[in-house]
């Protein structure tokens, strides 16, 4: 298919951060599709598990939705599979991770008492 030179010029002017954000959103949606397929599920099933409408899930799955961390956690829980993996140059030790995983959320942000 022949590409429009006008469209190509406009694409070149898109802010690189926006382009990167959209690309990440598409990768997230691709991962969700992959999990659904692996588990033999449909978007309808995901909607039911999340207590959302099929229309809302359909909008999310178009690739331009700005997923919040809370939404991603909810989807991971609903599908019992990881979606996003965070890489860190200094990974947490097993004991640090256990403390964070079992702590009350507010406790993670409070200064320790002397």
N, C-alpha and C positions, 0 to 999 in steps of 0.2 A: 504494500500500500504506500502510495506517495504521501509524504508528509508536507503539510503546509508550512511555507517559510515564515509566515506571520506567526503561526502557532509556535514554531521552533524558536523564534526570537523572543517571544513572551516567556517560554520555558526557561531560557537562559537568564532572564531577569528575575526569576523567583528567588527570594531570599534563601540562601543555603540552609539556614536553620529551619525554615518552614519545610523545605524539601526533605531534610533529615527527619523532622517530626512526622511527616506524612509517611515516609518510608518505614519508620519504626511502627507506626500504627498499622500499616499493611502487614508487617511481619507478625505483629500480635494477632491480627485477625487470621492470618495463615496458620498460626499455631493453634488457635481455637478450632478452626476448621479441621486441622489434622487430628486433634484430640477427639472431636465429635466423630470423625470418620473411623478412627481406631476403636472407639467404643460403640459404634453402630448407632449413634444418636443423631438427632436432627436439631436444628435451631429451636424448634418447638419444644423439644425436651429440655434444652437449656433454659428457655423462657420459664417453663414450669418449675424447674429446680430453683430458679432465682426469684420466682414470684413476680415476673415481669411479663409484659405483653409480647406477643410474637413480633409485633410491629417495632417495638423498641429494640429488641435483639436484632432484627433485620437492619435497623439503622446503624447499630453498632458494627455490624458485620460488613458494612460497605467500605470500611477502611479509613474513614475520615473522623471517626469518633475519638475524642480526647479522653482516653481511659484514665480514671483516677486509680490510685493505689488501692483504695477500698474496693472499687469495682473489680480490679484484677484479683484481689484476694478472694472476693466472693465467687468469681468465676472459677478460680483454682479449687476452692472448696467444693463447689457444685459439681465439678468434673473430676475431682480427686486426681488432679494432674497439674504439674507446674506449667506455667505459661512463660514467665519472665525469669531469667536467671541473672543475678547481679554479680559481677566480677569485682573483686577487691584485691588490691596488691598485697594487703596484709589481712588474710582471712582470720576470722574469729576462731579462737580455740574451741574445742568441744565444750569445755566448762563454761566459757563466756556465752556461747550460743545457748546452752541449757538455761543459764540465768536469765537471758533475754527472753527466751521462749516461754518461760514459766512466770515471769514477773508481771505484775499488774502494769498496764501501759503507763500510768502516771508515775510509777516508781522509777521508770527508766529515765525520767527527766528531772527528778528531784535530787538536790545535792544531799549527800549522805550527812547524817547528824553526827556530831562529834561525841 
